[in-house]
Amino acid sequence: MATIRRFEEIQAWQKARELVGEIYRISGSENFQRDYGLRNQICRAAVSSMSNIAEGFARRTSRDFAHFLDVARGSAVEVQSLLYVAFDVKYISSGQLKTMYTVADEVIALVGGLTSYLRGPRGRS
């Protein structure tokens, strides 16, 4: 694995950042804005995923980094669950659900790959 010097270079963080942008964009719709609880929760979950990737990168060991990646993955899955709520109450369309669910899936896959690497024989420190 190439040496990563800054968290911004991590593909999983870049994809999580994309997810945050999409979530904030769709949660700005009129109906969504009125539902403060759901809007707040889905935005917080998306930001948590992105932030935990960055925070984990700053940790000293692969084990610590992997732990923060586990949290990031959980937050991305939480976003997926909350997208269903937004769809069910008709704040987003099926197309928006599919698009954002796919971006969250990409975050989950990238985080999973990085976690496997860190927990594998070459990633341990």
Secondary structure, 3 states (H helix, E strand, C coil): CCCCCCHHHCHHHHHHHHHHHHHHHHCCCHHHHHCHHHHHHHHHHHHHHHHHHHHHHCCCCHHHHHHHHHHHHHHHHHHHHHHHHHHHCCCCCHHHHHHHHHHHHHHHHHHHHHHHHHHCCCCCC
